[in-house]
Amino acid sequence: MTKSIFSDSYILFRKLLLNERKKAGLTQTEVGSRLGKPQSYVYKYEKGERRLDVIEFLDIADAIGFNPHNIIDKIYDGEE
């Protein structure tokens, strides 16, 4: 079994998070600041160097301003 961080679904998850940040017009620094974290935190989860848990994902969705259900639905359906 492939580690989930390297699975197609997790790669899609990371891509969707990046798309949401860019769609909101936010930089990694701005998202990090909203989360009370350094810019490197955002860089690492976007690049797959850091795995997110569900609570962190919900915090990120709130910081960026998107509905987390939308990303979950897209992953479940396998769409970008």
Secondary structure, DSSP 8 states (H G I E B T S, - for coil): ---GGGSHHHHHHHHHHHHHHHHTT--HHHHHHHHTS-HHHHHHHHHTSS---HHHHHHHHHHHT--HHHHHHHHHHT--
